[in-house]
Amino acid sequence: MVRLLVFLALAASSLGAAWWLGEAPHRSDAVQAAERQAPSARPGAATLASLGRKEARRAAGAPVATSGPFAEFEERPAAEIDDDGLAELLAALRSDEVRMNATRAASTLNWHVWDGGAARRIAALATPLLRSDDRQQRIMVTALCMHIATVEAEAGRPSRPPADVTAAAMRWLKGWDKWGCEVDRLNFETAYGPSQWRARRFCVALEPHVRQDLRELLLRPVPSGERGEARFEAAWILTLAGAPWPEDAAGVLVEHLADNDVSEDAVRAMYALKCLGPAALPALETARATSTDAQQRLAAELVLAELHTPGSSRAFGRKAQRIFDSAVPFPAADWSPRFMW
């Protein structure tokens, strides 16, 4: 009898695991879809709650709290929240003993950023807090101001961002420091804190205003023990923006054709080098002739073939598929930007 009960319990847990493995991608996809929708079409907290608390927290841009101290701010239009209410939300970003209040406040503020008038009011109140004496508040306000500047620029209202926000974006582009920790990492997981994705999006949207900062990052030597992701992101952004330093960008991009620990950088580097055109030829020729890295040589050969005779790289597709260790399937003939990120 005991053996039968143990068998039934194991069978039930196996079925539960199989169900979760089948359902988890759908849940995650639903949350990611929520991020891509227009603000008016995004689901509210009650809808996201059914996807699970952890997944909902990752859906930046949708409020996650359905009750508690900030429920009244979530249910009211941004225009109806006065400056005292916004200041209360910003104050809650400080480190304290109240569990989850900073995440809920950040969620509400990020949600109301989609209202242009509210975004400018929030930015005016938040900017003095970029140098707050509280580290948690300082980092979360920086992420909030970065988000506001990005949304405004993407809506056709770009303006020069605060220097502290730009400096943070240059740090966050590296993704991880040499100890394997996220730069400016908070002591809890939240979608409203530092991230490489947030910094990249900010730099793409405001490239004319941060071009010189990206240029300095591009020319800065990579510190010992780091992977050079920030330099690569600078080269990528400047290339796609058509910045006037193609040879410098090509040198960095060609480095990232080699086999390393940076996910998908070789595929993105190939696309960017093709965009650079003839300016990339010297760096590619050198890599093909002198590199000891097999992946780098093949990648350089593929890009050179494509630059000299557009469409000729199709013949290398199968070989490239076997060599590139990437989560994104790499069809050598497809130079579309669908695999950019």
C-alpha positions, 0 to 999 in steps of 0.5 A, a space after each residue: 500500500 505504501 509503495 502504491 501511494 509513493 508511486 501515485 505521488 511521483 506520477 502526480 508530480 511528474 504530470 505537474 512538472 510536464 504541465 508546467 514545462 508546457 505552460 511556462 513558455 505560454 505564460 512568459 510569452 503572454 507577459 512579453 506580449 503585454 510589454 509590446 502592446 500600446 499603453 491603452 491596450 495593456 492588461 491591468 494588474 488583475 490580468 497579469 496576476 493570473 500569469 504569476 507574481 514573478 512573471 508579472 513583475 517582469 512585465 515592465 510598464 504594467 502595474 503589479 499591485 492590486 491593493 495596498 498603499 498605492 492602489 488609489 494611484 493605479 486606479 486614477 488617471 495620471 492627470 488626476 494625481 497631484 504633485 504630492 501624490 507623485 512625490 509620495 510614490 517617489 519617496 517610497 523608492 527609498 530602502 525601508 522595512 516595508 516589503 515590496 513598496 518600492 517595486 509597487 511604487 516604481 510600477 505605478 510611476 512607470 505606468 503613468 509615464 505613458 501619459 506625456 504630461 504626467 511623464 514631464 511632471 514625474 521627471 521634474 520631481 525625480 531629477 533632484 533625486 538622481 543624487 539621493 543619499 539613499 542608494 536604492 532610491 537613487 538607482 530606481 529614480 535613475 532607471 525611471 528617468 531613463 525610461 521617461 527620456 526614452 519614451 519621450 524621445 520615441 514619441 518624437 519629443 527628445 531632449 537632452 537627458 540629465 548627465 547622471 542618467 547618461 552616465 548610468 546608461 554607459 555603465 549599464 551597457 556592459 550588463 555585468 561587471 567582472 565579478 559576474 554581477 549586474 552593474 548597480 544591482 539592487 538587492 531584489 529582483 525587479 523590472 524597474 531597475 538597471 538593465 542592459 536592455 534599458 540602457 541600449 534602448 535609451 541610447 538608440 532613442 537619444 543617440 544624437 544627445 549621447 553620441 559623444 559619450 558613446 564615442 568615448 566608450 568606444 575608444 576606452 580600453 576594456 578593463 582586465 577581466 571584463 568582456 567588452 560588452 559596453 564597447 560592443 554596444 557602443 559600436 553597434 548603436 553608433 553603426 546603426 545610427 550612421 555615426 562618422 567613425 566607421 573604422 573605429 566601430 569596425 575594429 570593435 565589431 570584428 573583435 566580437 566575431 570571435 568565440 566568446 562568452 557574450 551571447 549573440 554578439 557575433 551575429 549582431 556584429 556581422 549584421 553591423 559590419 555589413 551595414 558599415 560597407 567598405 569601411 569595414 573591409 580592412 579590419 575584416 581582411 586582417 581578421 581573415 588572414 591573421 586570426 587564430 579563432 576559427 569562428 572569427 575567420 569564418 565570420 570575416 569570410 562570410 561578411 567579406 563575401 557578402 560585401 564584395 558580391 551581395 548574396 554570395 554568402 548563401 553558400 556558407 549557410 550550413 557551415 556557419 550554422 554549425 560553428 556559431 554557438 548562438 541561441 538564435 538560429 543563424 541563416 547566413 543569407 538573412 541579413 534582416 535585423 530580426 535577430 538584432 536583440 
